[in-house]
Amino acid sequence: MSRPRTPRSPRATQKLVIRAFEPSDAEALARMMQQPSVIAGTCRTPLESVATNAARFLADDPLRRSLVATLDERVVGHLALHLHKPGRCRHAASLGMMVDENHQGRGVGSALLDEAIALAERWLHVLRLELEVHVDNTRALRLYGSRGFSIEGVARAHTLRDGMLIDAFRMARLGAALPYPRLTAEEAASRTPPALPRTPQPPRRPKGGTGGGWGTRGGQA
Ligand SMILES: CC(C)(COP(=O)(O)OP(=O)(O)OC[C@H]1O[C@@H](n2cnc3c(N)ncnc32)[C@H](O)[C@@H]1OP(=O)(O)O)[C@@H](O)C(=O)NCCC(=O)NCCS
């Protein structure tokens, strides 16, 4: 999945590559997590240890796929795709991303997200990509909106940031063709609830009956 790209930057000769995370990337990414704009846009906190964060990147998680962006072989961005556990929501995945603040606004995030969408939808059976984004993160909102994510709701008072509670938009992107019919909220509101499968119950004792029911001695007058 490694693919050279031309960044939208004054230094268009630089080579942007999106590739899989390697253990040697962990420290650079752990340092990036402590940059002020990254802390502001994510749920990180100041004063996190580089060693602890690097260990998080290195921890084995079969449900996480980590992509890294490099610019002339220097690590400048990261995107983590979190697949849901096997089960009824297995077709969904969530994502989080960050770009080195010295390289933001130059197309690195767009390249990372495009690669992640292709990986998720064309290789991993993901039909629904989900994320949360603070309501004032205009750059991220523009990026997600341009890649087909739409706002599904607002999570109120979602994140404490430097003494202020920030709302977050919940956004999602659906794959182009869903292999099953979909019941939308609008349709559900205009029709009677479906009959759900019922758990078999034991027969009830008849009210006021004189015999023949459960626990009675039949034949008594
Ligand atoms: C959000 C983030 C991942 C985006 O990555 P990026 O490399 O900066 O984004 P890009 O350069 O690819 O630009 C994305 C879009 O934002 C637009 N944009 C760039 N700078 C902008 C700015 N200052 N204000 C608003 N939009 C801006 C770009 O034009 C582009 O839109 P387009 O494709 O319609 O042209 C990155 O800025 C970042 O890591 N921020 C801090 C951490 C964070 O917020 N993570 C996301 C948590 S949900």
PDBQT file of the ligand as one rigid body, heavy atoms in Angstrom, charges set to zero:
ROOT
HETATM    1  C1  LIG A 301      -6.813  17.458  11.211  1.00  0.00    +0.000 C 
HETATM    2  C2  LIG A 301      -5.533  17.018  10.527  1.00  0.00    +0.000 C 
HETATM    3  C3  LIG A 301      -5.357  15.517  10.695  1.00  0.00    +0.000 C 
HETATM    4  C4  LIG A 301      -5.669  17.315   9.026  1.00  0.00    +0.000 C 
HETATM    5  O1  LIG A 301      -4.456  16.979   8.379  1.00  0.00    +0.000 OA
HETATM    6  P1  LIG A 301      -3.743  18.053   7.440  1.00  0.00    +0.000 P 
HETATM    7  O2  LIG A 301      -2.582  17.406   6.815  1.00  0.00    +0.000 OA
HETATM    8  O3  LIG A 301      -3.484  19.260   8.238  1.00  0.00    +0.000 OA
HETATM    9  O4  LIG A 301      -4.905  18.324   6.374  1.00  0.00    +0.000 OA
HETATM   10  P2  LIG A 301      -4.778  18.626   4.821  1.00  0.00    +0.000 P 
HETATM   11  O5  LIG A 301      -3.605  19.506   4.535  1.00  0.00    +0.000 OA
HETATM   12  O6  LIG A 301      -4.857  17.349   4.082  1.00  0.00    +0.000 OA
HETATM   13  O7  LIG A 301      -6.074  19.500   4.596  1.00  0.00    +0.000 OA
HETATM   14  C5  LIG A 301      -7.368  18.988   4.855  1.00  0.00    +0.000 C 
HETATM   15  C6  LIG A 301      -8.395  19.994   4.402  1.00  0.00    +0.000 C 
HETATM   16  O8  LIG A 301      -8.376  21.126   5.274  1.00  0.00    +0.000 OA
HETATM   17  C7  LIG A 301      -8.197  22.308   4.510  1.00  0.00    +0.000 C 
HETATM   18  N1  LIG A 301      -7.387  23.206   5.316  1.00  0.00    +0.000 N 
HETATM   19  C8  LIG A 301      -6.067  23.291   5.364  1.00  0.00    +0.000 A 
HETATM   20  N2  LIG A 301      -5.702  24.234   6.251  1.00  0.00    +0.000 NA
HETATM   21  C9  LIG A 301      -6.827  24.724   6.779  1.00  0.00    +0.000 A 
HETATM   22  C10 LIG A 301      -7.152  25.705   7.755  1.00  0.00    +0.000 A 
HETATM   23  N3  LIG A 301      -6.207  26.396   8.387  1.00  0.00    +0.000 N 
HETATM   24  N4  LIG A 301      -8.464  25.927   8.054  1.00  0.00    +0.000 NA
HETATM   25  C11 LIG A 301      -9.445  25.242   7.447  1.00  0.00    +0.000 A 
HETATM   26  N5  LIG A 301      -9.216  24.296   6.505  1.00  0.00    +0.000 NA
HETATM   27  C12 LIG A 301      -7.928  24.053   6.190  1.00  0.00    +0.000 A 
HETATM   28  C13 LIG A 301      -7.489  21.877   3.271  1.00  0.00    +0.000 C 
HETATM   29  O9  LIG A 301      -7.730  22.777   2.224  1.00  0.00    +0.000 OA
HETATM   30  C14 LIG A 301      -8.126  20.533   3.023  1.00  0.00    +0.000 C 
HETATM   31  O10 LIG A 301      -9.389  20.672   2.416  1.00  0.00    +0.000 OA
HETATM   32  P3  LIG A 301      -9.558  20.376   0.852  1.00  0.00    +0.000 P 
HETATM   33  O11 LIG A 301      -9.154  18.951   0.664  1.00  0.00    +0.000 OA
HETATM   34  O12 LIG A 301     -10.994  20.646   0.640  1.00  0.00    +0.000 OA
HETATM   35  O13 LIG A 301      -8.632  21.340   0.168  1.00  0.00    +0.000 OA
HETATM   36  C15 LIG A 301      -4.290  17.761  11.088  1.00  0.00    +0.000 C 
HETATM   37  O14 LIG A 301      -4.428  19.139  10.876  1.00  0.00    +0.000 OA
HETATM   38  C16 LIG A 301      -4.012  17.480  12.549  1.00  0.00    +0.000 C 
HETATM   39  O15 LIG A 301      -3.349  16.520  12.871  1.00  0.00    +0.000 OA
HETATM   40  N6  LIG A 301      -4.517  18.325  13.467  1.00  0.00    +0.000 N 
HETATM   41  C17 LIG A 301      -4.248  18.135  14.901  1.00  0.00    +0.000 C 
HETATM   42  C18 LIG A 301      -4.816  16.814  15.441  1.00  0.00    +0.000 C 
HETATM   43  C19 LIG A 301      -6.242  16.631  15.032  1.00  0.00    +0.000 C 
HETATM   44  O16 LIG A 301      -7.028  17.564  15.051  1.00  0.00    +0.000 OA
HETATM   45  N7  LIG A 301      -6.578  15.374  14.652  1.00  0.00    +0.000 N 
HETATM   46  C20 LIG A 301      -7.912  15.045  14.198  1.00  0.00    +0.000 C 
HETATM   47  C21 LIG A 301      -8.743  14.636  15.338  1.00  0.00    +0.000 C 
HETATM   48  S1  LIG A 301     -10.441  14.303  14.805  1.00  0.00    +0.000 SA
ENDROOT
TORSDOF 0
